[in-house]
Amino acid sequence: MNLHLFSTVVLVAHWLIIVGLSVRVIMKRPSVGVSLAWLAVIFSVPFVGAGVYLLFGERRLGRGRFARISATMGVVEEWQAGLRKRYDDSLHVDSDAEPIHRQAEHVLGFPALPGNTIELLDDFNAVFDAIVADIDSARSSCHVCFYIWHEGGRTADVVEALVRAAQRGVTCRALADAIGSAAFLKSDLARRLRHAGVTLVAAMPTGPIRTLFVRRDLRNHRKIVVIDDRVAYTGSQNLVDPRFFKQKSGVGRWVDAIARITGPAAAVMDGVFALDWAVETGHACELPPVVENGSPAPNGSIVQVVPSGPGLRPEAIHQLLLTAIYAARRELVMTTPYFIPDDSMLTALLSAALRGIEVTLLVPARNDSLLVRYASVAHFDDLMSAGVKIALFKGGLLHTKSLTIDGATSVFGSVNLDMRSLWLNFEISLFVYDSAFTGQLKALQNTYLENSDRLDLAVWRRRSAGRRFTENAFRLLGPLL
């Protein structure tokens, strides 16, 4: 009798949880694919599926963090208005790119700014040399934010440069993601930074108790370095030396690129850092001033800094990338280490290819996630059938995230073409409306293509039925990856 009563209670509790969470999923209104995937998880395993949803099913930033983000928006919007007023008269975006620029400004408030100089760095030694040299020339401030800060190799050079800067009176602040940089934050190098006067803060800290109220896998995935508001860096490379990073993962060295920017956009990137810093520390948001010495250089690049994340407008970067794809008239080339498109992005790529756009997708032959690998290739048949060219990079884990459109407009930064980057992570991208920089980026994409194998549709279709079933099964998890 007791066993019968116990089983009845468990069964009733199980169905109450399923019904309650199902209603919650429906009322939260995620995309249809995400909704169905989570409903399948909730129904599939009693209680465990519900627990997984409660931990990872919603973008729970926490009340305190959301309140701090909301509290800063007034001063940020006033600062953005000052930027628009300061540079609007000297801004001339090409008509083909104007819809992208206008949408980005309307959704996020950050205007495109003229007069920037951008240097594309694709050699890790050159990246470290440039960052160290700029930190050594700093006079007032050094601000650093990375998802992964890893001990080993040349990362110690950056630590020593920050130590030297702090010792000569430069204000040095650093954000390192609490999960991505967990080992570093406990390391001797981190202690050396703090001892020298560098303020090092763990971004988006987590723990057993906090996990109950804040989603653990919402991360700060940005890569930002800003010195004196005058020079800035961003791109795909974390603060890691690829000779020492994840050498046991079996994918070879990570291949990345970084952009070095001087001009008005550098101060805007410092504004993004200031916003993150205020949210993480609770301090007032100290945005860089809009001053005359930010005057645009003649013939410089037009750059729009586009931060994104699960704050006030989590859908922004997803919508902007869709607009960029639909804006293509001749050619679209993209590189990404993780390719898991949702239905809308897949439709955009298929539509581009079917209307005659030359679409090229470049991904690594192997990456560090088995789930992503299978979920990604499940889309290849449809894409190649529509005319999309797919190339598999064989020179390591291609980690560069880039998109070039008609050789005139480009998107470059930290955003992967997967649901995690588009909806869950705090990211940063540069939308560059300039054929010169886009030409540099296109040349880099071509060097990747030279070290890649082009997939052939007929050969691809010969893979085994078991392989196809595995790919399609993992594809169902795509909305959750």
Secondary structure, 3 states (H helix, E strand, C coil): CHHHHHHHHHHHHHHHHHHHHHHHHHHHCCCHHHHHHHHHHHHHCCCHHHHHHHHHCCCCCCHHHHHHHHHHHHHHHHHHHHHHHHHHHHCCCCCCCHHHHHHHHHHHCCCEEEEEEEEEECCHHHHHHHHHHHHHCCCCEEEEEECCECCCCCHHHHHHHHHHHHHCCCEEEEEEECCCCHHHHCCHHHHHHHHHCCEEEEECCCCCCHHHCCCCCCCECCEEEEECCCEEEEECCCECCCCCCCCCCCCCCEECCEEEEECHHHHHHHHHHHHHHHHHHCCCCCCCCCCHHHCCCCCCEEEEEEEECCCCCCCHHHHHHHHHHHHCCCEEEEECCCECCCHHHHHHHHHHHHCCCEEEEEEECCCCCHHHHHHHHCCHHHHHHHCCEEEEECCCEECCEEEEECCCEEEEECCCECHHHHHHCEEEEEEEECHHHHHHHHHHHHHHHHCEEECCHHHHCCCCHHHHHHHHHHHCCHHHC
